[in-house]
């Protein structure tokens, strides 16, 4: 029986994606591991591989289709001896996704119930039609033996099980279509559209990344009790030390940035003040042992926060090389999920754009984020009491008060300031 290829979940948080490009066409023979399509998630464009061998019988979703829900059928795979004539009517979920992916969620949910899980939490593989029929008949899919590839439960398996006198129906879950659905604030949108009805404007549709940024940062500002700690840092010693190091590293093609020193200083501070190396986990705090530092990278239409893992153990040149690689692939949206998820602390540097200081929003579940401004020449009072000039960089640390208290955050900033004002200590 033909096998449906489903929209994959390419990251733990992915709920829908865009089928950017098909890499196969109908009639192509594929083997396990062959590339089938390029899928755009909210953060990256990733390649999707085949898990079975066979012939592509039908492509159910067009290239460029947005908002395709995870587990929606996107293609049909034919096994040996099967032909296109064996393909039955597309599932309702596939029809919805192919005709109007923007309105698919409610209908797809009522047509194809969510994939169940076994007693150990493992996903039970079943076609959407099999899940729908099982839900209608009150059958427990964990008790049905699948006859499809890799044990996938097919429509025929459910029908056979329902005809068995031993089949023990389980109470059917309430239909997702009957459950109240939380809708966006439509009236507010209508009000704004009416307000600008007589003005010329262009309506920009939100892509997956912008939707995710909006949701996560709204959640952050509404649920995280932010407070802010500010320090000024003298950069003159660091700038001179950086110039000296870059001259020595020139033959290796390494050029250190001020941001590389900030990353290293933050990693050291997380080790010296370990209570700050923590994340909020709902009903508990997770205190990390390695210093995994996330760094915001601006890209067209949004931003990434790639994570430099074990930053405390890496040299400045290694951090610089890794950061340049992550930033380049972030701008091409080629980062894998594990490269931009995790970390306990983040850095956002707008100094290169001429911003003197700003307050950054914490990226949950991080315990804090450091907002870095530009280094600016300012008058200061020297140790001898005389007025002189110095290059001053202003930083603001946004802190989750559930994780880090004020005095603790102040200790962290002091270690960071000491490291940046005495940069040679970062080589020890």
GIQUI-V294166 format. One line per field, one symbol per residue. phi: phi as a letter, one per 40 degrees, with the letter a starting at -180 (. if undefined). psi: psi as a letter, one per 40 degrees, with the letter a starting at -180 (. if undefined). Layout:
BEGIN
phi=???
psi=???
END
This chain:
BEGIN
phi=.dbccbccccacbcbaabccacbbbdgccbbdhccbabbcccbabbcbbcbbcibccaccbcdgcbgccdgccbabbbcdgcbcccccddcdcccccccaccbcdccccccbddccbcccgccccacdcccccccccgcccccbccbcdfgccbdccccccccccccbcbdccdccccccbcbccddccccccccbccbcabcbccccccccccccccdcccbcccabbbabbcbdcccccccccccccdccgbbcbdccccccccccccccbccccabcbgbabbcccccbbcbcbcbcgiabbcbccfcccbccccccccccccccccccfbccdccbbhgbabbbbbdccgccaabccccccdcaabcbcccbcbcbccccgccabacbbcbbbcbcccbbcdcccccdcccccdcccbcccccc
psi=hihhhihiheidehdiihgdhheiiheihiiheihdihhhaedihiihiieiiahhdhhdhiiehifhihehheihhhiheiiddehahiiddddddddgddeddddddddhiihiiadeeihhhiidddddddddefihdeehhieahfehhiddddddddeheehhiihhiihddeihhhiigddddddddddfdeihihhhihidddddddddddddddehgiihhiihhhedddddddddddddeddefhhiidddddddddddddddgdeegiihfceihhhidighhihhhhiheaiigihhifddeiiddddddddddddddddefeiideeeiaieiihhhedeeehdiihihhhieieiihhhaihhhihihideeihaiihhhhihhhhheddhidddddddddddddddegdddee.
END
